[in-house]
Amino acid sequence: MAKVLEITDDPSGFFYVDGMAIRRRPETEPGSYPISFRVTDGSHVYGGSDTIEIADGGYGVDTADSGYVWPGVLANDNDSLYRLTSLDAADILTADTKDIYFPAPQVAQESITPVTRLGSKLYFDASKVPYIAAAGEAAFTRLYDDRKLSIEGPASGLAGAETNPRLWQISGATTTDEAAAYGDLVNGLRVASSGQNYQRIFRTYTASAVSGTTYFAHALVRKGTSATASIRFRNGTTSTESTAIVTFATGVMSSTAANAGSVSNMFALDLGNDYWWFGGAFTLIADASSITIGVGPESVTSGEDVVVYAGQLEPGSRQSSIIPNITSSAGVRAEDQCLLADKAIALFNRTKWTMVLDFVPYKRTSTENSRVFGVEGTSTGDRALLYARSTDGVYQFSIFKDTNSIASIATALTATFASRIRFAVSCDGATLRTSVNGAAVQTATLTDTVPAFVAGRIGATPSGANYYNLLRNEFSIYDGAATDAALQALSAIS
């Protein structure tokens, strides 16, 4: 005779029996819960009691068919919480009604969205100290306080080979090697004014750029005795310069006349302990056969200095992460290939599913439909994707089958640099629903069955194109279609 497990007392009502296991319901709140149980094994009866400690909430949501479901995938980057259903991918694909129990087992981040990389990149810990993430290492940064997964593609590629500051050329300045490291950055260079108004270290790039081309220059420095630091952008053909200047006392950025190029999108970020990351976009007003960027103190007082730890130039109007060249080797843009594991992809092949993606958008190529997220079938004509449209930057979610759109929803939001987005979408086999940042739910009727998907990626197409640099806060997939109220609640930014 098989053993039988029973719950004899459960004041909370949060627990139930599944075979010989006691499981929590998804609506269970954190707390301590007394429970009593009994096991009958033939003529033998065993009893016991315990107090079950629940440390986290259930993350459950109501579904349109009056059910209550929870994530088969939960990647909460802020809280370092990663859970993945114990069902294997085959079971997820073939058993639409099979329960996904929560809490799902805790796993490492790479079990959900494994990250591979072509090179190293810089990230910041909770104290804003920079460290180097090696190839294949997920880069979690606290640059903006909350812990986030940094995802970048080669659309943020560099204008040319980058080297550490000690290998840059010198103009109108005196330099000394800085003994103190800044995290993993060990090649700091103290740059001091020699009384000129153009003191700097500089790097020249063969650009062959036409008028109207935009580059972004930025640097990582430590305040010295100079009250200001600058990045100078020089057109090698016309011998003209434009300058972006940070005043350390206020963090205010200013610029000079647009001699070499107009200056826009300037930023200055105080990292603490006198360390600063600053820069700006420069748009050429004349053709250039070469471009030079220079970094140093914006001071004509001899001896006033700043310490330069890194600096780079890249095409486009926004910055990407610093490439940490701690040797003399050329810089390699650290493409993050953030793929979806097979279980995550399998959940999108259920008839009903809900996805949440919380992210902060950064650099993208405005001439492309920049891909925030996407899954594809064996043919790229079968796909579901969230992207920023190239025509107007509007975020849109679409499902295609045989290259034909079968459902599409354009949101009311446009891609805005560093503006957080929390996007929720559900599919029940008949209707697509979306909500963004807690806004009212939008719907679209599916005109065909949803195709099967075999690959997925965040920040690009699965094959690597249409890149969108972003910082990820959360990525979750539920095993049912949320109600409108639940979907709106899921997308609300807390």
N, C-alpha and C positions, 0 to 999 in steps of 0.2 A: 504494500500500500504506500502510495506516495505521501511525502510529508506535506502538511498544509500549514501555511502561515496566516495568522489573523492579527489584526490590530484590535485590541480590546478596549483601549482608551486613548483618545486623541482629542483633547479639549480644543485645539486650534482648528482641526479639520483640514490641515494642510498636507496630510500624508495619506498614502494609499498603498495597497499590496499589489505587487506584480510578480507572480510566481513565488519565489522565495526571497524576494527583495522588497524592501520598503522604500518607496520613492516619494519625493516632495512634489507638490503641485506647483505649476509655474507662477501662481500669484503669491507664493510664500514670501513674506517679508523677512528681513534680517531679524534675528532674535534667538532666544532659547525656548525650546518647546519640549515639555514632558510627554512621553508616549509609553504605552504598555502594549505588550504583544504576547501571543501564544503560538506555539508550534505543536501540532498533533502529528505524531509518528506512530501509526498503528495504535497500540494500546497505551503508548507513552505520550504524556502531555508535558510540555516544558513551557514555562512562562518567564517573563522578565519585563523590565522597564528601563528606560534610559532618558536622558535629556539630549535632544539633538540641537546642535549649535549651527545656525545658518548665518554665514558671514556676509552674503551678498543677496541682492534681490533677484527675482526670477527672470526679469527682462521679458515677461510674457506680454502678449497682446491679444485682444479680441479679434476673432475672424468673422467674415461675413456669413458663414454657415453656423453661427452660434457656438463655435468652438473657442478654445483658448490655446494658443501655441507659443512656442519659444524658439530661440535661434538654434539652428543646426550648426551655424557658424557665428561666433562672436569674437571680434577682434577689437577690443577697447584699448587703444594705444595709450590714452591718458593714464589709465589705471593699471597698465601692464597685465591686463586680464585677457586670456585667450582660451576659448573653449571650442571644441569640435566634436560633433556627434560621433558616437562609437559605431554607428552603422557604417558598413563599408560602402564604397561608391556604387557597387552593383546593386545592393539592397535599396539604396536611395533611388536609383534609376527605375527599379522594377516594382517597388512596393510603395505606391503613392499613399497608402493608408497606414503604413508602418509608423508607429510613434517614434518621435525623436525626444528622448527623455532629457530633462534639464534638472540639475545642472549637468551639461555635457562635460566630459573629462577635460581637465585643463591640459593644454599643449603649449609648445613653443610657437612663436609667431610664424616661423618658417613652415610650420605644418599647415597653415591656412593660406598665406600668400608668400611663398618663398621668394627671396630677393637675390638676384645675381647682379654683378656689377663689372664694368670694364676697367675701372681704375679706382683710386682712392678719392675720398672727399672729406670735407671738414664738417663736423657737427659739434654741438655745444652741450655740456652737461648742465645740471641744475644751477651751478654757480657761474654759468656762461663762460666756462673755460673750454677752449677748442681742443678736440681730439680728432684723430684720423680714423675713419672707418675704412678698413681694407676692402679689397675686391671680395664680393660675396657676402659681406657683412651688412645686415640691416642697420641703417643709420637713424637712430632715434635722437632727436634734438630737442632741447629745451630752450631754444633761442627765444621763443615767445612764451616762456614760463611753462605751459602745459607740455607734457611729453607727447611728441608727434613723430610719426614715421615719415622721413623725407624721401620723396620719389621724384627723380629728375631724369630727363632724357637728353639725347644729344642735340635736340633743338636749341639747347643752351650752350652749344659748342663754343669754343674760344676763337678769338680772332687770329691767333697764332700761337706758337710755342711759348709757354710760360716758364719762367725760371724763378728761383728764390731771389729776394731783394738784394742779396749780397753779390749777385751776378749782373745786376742792372748797371747801366752807365751812370756817371755822375756829372752834374752840370750846376755850377755856381753854388756848391755845397761842400761841406766836409763830412766824412762818414767814419764811424767806428762800429765794429761788430758788437752787438748787444749780448752780454754773457747770459742774462736771465732768459730762460725759455718761457713761452706762453703756451701752457698745455703741451701739445705735441709739436708746436712750432718753435724750432730751435735756431733759425737763421735770421733773427731780428737784426735790423741795421739802424743805428742811430744816425739820423740825418740832421745836420746843423746848418743854419744859415751862415753864409760868409759875407753878409751885408748886401747881397744882390736881391732883386725882386723876382728872380726866376729859379731860386734854389730848389733842387729836387734830385732824386734818382729817377732814371727814366728807362723805358723800354720802347723800341721802335718796331713797328709791324709793317710789312709790305702788304698794302691793302688793295691798291688799284680800285678804290671806291669812288662811286659817282656822287655828285651832289644829291642830298636828300637821304643818303644812307645813315642809319642810326646805329650807334655803338653805346654800350653801357660800360663805364669804367668805375671800379670800386676798389677799396683798400681796407685792410685791417691794420690799425695803428694803436700805439699807446701814447697818450699825452705826455709831452716832456715839458720843457720850459717855455715853449711857444704857446700862445693862447689860441692859435688857429693852425689848421692843416689844410692842404689843398690837393686836388687832382687837376693837373693841367693837360688839356687835350690839344694836340698840335697837328695841323695839316702840314705835312712835309713839303708839299708842292708850293703852297702860298706862304709858308713860314708864318702863319697866324695861329693864335692860341685862344682858347676859351677855358675858363677856370670854374670849378665848383669848390667852395670853401666851407668848412665847418668851424664854428666858434664853440670851443669846448664848454665854456661857462654856461651857455644857453642851449646848446645842441641845434642852434639855428643854422640852416644852410643858406648860402648866398652865391651868386655867380657874377662874373664879369660880363662885359659886352660880348655879344656873339660874334667874335672875330673869326674863329675857325668853324664854329657850329653853335646852333641854339642849344641851350641847356634846359633839360626838363627832368621830371621824376626824381629830383634829388632826395636823398634820405640820409639820416644820421642816427645810428642806434648806439646808445650808451650801454656798454656791456658790463660796466662796473669796474672798479679798481683802475680807472683812467684808460681802459681799453675802449676803442670805438671802431665801428664798422660804418663806412660812409661812401657815398658815390653819387653818380648822376648819369643821365643819358645825354649824349651829344649827337646832334644831327648836322652833318656836313652841309655847309652852304656853298661849297665848291668842290670840284673833283680833286681827288688826292691819290698820289702814287705811293704814299706812305703815311702812316699815322704814328704819333708818339704819345704815350701817356707818361706823366711825371707825377711823383708823390713826394711831398716834403712839407716843411713848415712854411706857412704863408706869412713870413716875417722878414723885414729888412734889417733887423737887429742881429748883428753878428753873434753867433753862439747859441741862439735860441733854436730848440730842436724838437723833433718827434721821433718815435721809434716805429719803423715800418716792418710789419711781419709778413704781409702778403698783399698782392695787388694784381688785378687782371682786367683785361678788356675782352668784351664779347659782343657779338652782333645782337641787335634787338634793343628794345626800350626799357627792359627790366633786367635786374640782376638774378643770377643763380648763386649757388653756394660757392664758396672759395675753394679753389683747387690747391691743396696744400703741397707745394713743391719744396720739400725739405732737403732735396738733393739737387744736383745740377740738371737733372733730366727734364725733358719737356713735359708740360702738363697734359694730362689725359682727362677729358670730360668723363665724369663718373656716371655712365648711364645705368640707371636702376631699372632692372627688368623685374617688375613686381607682378608675378604671375599668380593665377588662382590654382590652388590644389584641386585634385580630382573630386574630392567630396564637395567642395564649394561649387564647382561647375555642375555636379550632379544635381544639386538642389534646384538649379535653374531649369532642370529638365523634369521637375515635378509639374503637375497640372497647375498647382497653386503655390505661389511663393511671394515673399515680401523682402525687399532689400533696403538697407539703410547705408548711406555713405556720407560721412561727415568729413569735410576737408577744407583746407585753406588754399585757394588757387594762387599760383605765382606765374612763372613765365610760360608763355605759349606762343605759337606761331599764328599770327592773326590771319594769314592767308590760307590756313587749313581749318577743317572742322576738328578742333583740338579735342582729343579723346580723354575724358575723365575716367571712364570705365567702359569695358566692353567684353562680351562673350561672343564667340563665333562657332559655326558649325564646320563640317569638313570642307564646305565651300564658304569663302568669305562673303558670298551673297546672302548667307544665313547669319544674322547677327542681331544682338540687342545691345544698345549703347547709350551712354550719357555723354554728350559732347557740347562744346561751345561753338556755335555756328560761325563760320568765317565771315559771313555777310554782315552780321550785326552783333556777334558775341552772345546772343541769347542761348541760355542752356536749354537743351532739348533731349528728350528720351524717345528713342524710336526702336521698333522691332521690324526687321526685314526678313523676307523669305524669298529666295531665288531673286535677290536684288530688288524686290518690290516691297515697299513699305506696307505693312499690314496693321500698324498702329503707331501713332506719333503724337507726342504732346510737347508743345513749346511752352516753357515756363514764363513767368513774368520777370525773371531775373536775368541780367546780363553779366558776363564775366567781368569781374572787377578785381584788380590786383589786391591780394591780401585780405579780401572780404570773405569771411567764413560762410560756407554753405553746408546745410544739413538737408540732404535729399533722401526722400523715401518714395519707393515705387512698389506697387503690387500688381500681380497678374493672377486672374482666376480662370484663365482659359477662354474667357469671353470678353473681358474688359480690362484695360490697362488704366491704372490710377497713379497719380503722382501728387506729392505735396512737398513744398520747399520752404524751409525756415518757418514752419507752422502755418503757412498760408492755406487757404481753402483748397480742397482736393479738386484736381482736374481729371477728366476721364476721356478715354477714346475707346471705341468699339473695335475689337480685333476682327479683321475681314478674312482671316484664314487661321489655321492651326499654327501654333508657335513651333518653329523648327527645333531640332535637337542641336545642342551645343557641345563642343568638345574641348574648347580652350578659352581662357579668359585672362584679362590683364587690367591693372589699374595704372593710369597715366599714359597709356598708349594703346595701339591696336595689339593683339596678341603677337603678330609678326614683327612689330616694332616700327611704328609710323605714327604721324599725327600726335606728337608728344605734347603733354601738358604737365608742367612741373607743379607739384602740390605737396602740402603737408597733410597727412592723414590723421584724423582723430579716431574714427571708428569705421568698421566695415562689418555688417551683420546680414545674415540671410535667414529668414524664418520659413518654416515649412507649411505655410498657409497664407491666404490672402487677407490682410488686415481690413477691418471695417474702415469707413471714411474717418470716423472719429479717432480710431487707433492710429491710422496712417498720419493724420494731422498731428497727433500727439508725438508720434515717433520723429517727426521732422522738426519739432519745436526745439530751438536752441536754448539750452539751460545755462 
